[in-house]
Amino acid sequence: MSYSQESNNGLAPPAGDLFRSAEFPRRATRRLGNLHLHLDCTQFQGADQRLVDIAHGLDRSGSPSKVTRVTVARPGAHVTDPDFAEDYREHTPELCSGQSSFAVYLTMLLTLKAETLEQLSVVHERVREVLEKPLSHLSEIGVVAELERVAALIDIDAAHIAKPATIPAKGDMEPTLFEVHHLVDLPSSAAIGFNEWMRRCEEAGVVVGGWFQFDRPGQCALRSVRFSRTPDLFELTSETRALAALVAEFTGAGVARVETVVEQIIDIWRA
């Protein structure tokens, strides 16, 4: 399987999810309080098929999953912030390497709710149990597994906060870490080059640790990442509006969706 790269005239063409459970609703991982798990995989021969096979197994066991290909991954200015250098190395090593090696990832949707430490412990046990066998077959490639909960969803009108906004992680002795993602969905006709997009975002004051492009049918799906220990929802709302204004300046942007998700990182480990 080859991975397309950006051209001088625009972004790489979308292709769609490699696999998606019928019970995996669109936008499910943006819902307040939602728990989900990612398996992030670097590029290697057969990576997409390995994760698709795992997703099929998870689906049969009652855990809706999807597998998505990443066409472009580029670091942003915040990846060099010394206060978060270790977090980027642990969570998104492909951005630190400068090799754009992030190729494919799996998302498992968790239907269990967790609003207390006790409920979170049940989720931990369930996730570890479900993933023990499939992850044992990926230990040689160092897949990063990450359990997250949606703490806030921001659009151009307001910031919506989960109840409770955060949950104390089991045995967590460090300050709670959050992952902030700007989500920009554009029609594939939008005339936006990836490098130009990153430059314009930085000029608009939207500083991120990196930008990704995901494969989506008929869309240019752009996603950012930035780590924070004290997310400023006022600042993030301002950034969301700045991105919406920026999108409106591009030819062919048409109907676009711009949102920001703040996720609390509950657990992370390597297979």
Buried (B, 14 or more C-beta within 10 A) or exposed (E): EEBBEBEEEBBBEBBBBBBBBEEBEEEBBBBBBBBBBBBBBBBEEEBBBBBBBBBBBBBEEEBBBBBBBBBBBBBBEBBEBEEBEEBBEBBBBBBBBEEBBBBBBBBBBBEEBBEEEEBBEEBBEBBBEBBEEBBEEBEEBEBBBBBBBBBBBBBBEEBEBBEEBBBEBEEBEEEBBBBBBBBBBBBBEBEBBBEEBBEBBEEEEBBBBBBBBBBBEEBBBBBBBBBBEEBEBEEBBBBBBBBBEBBEEBEEBEEBBBBBBBBBBBBBEEB
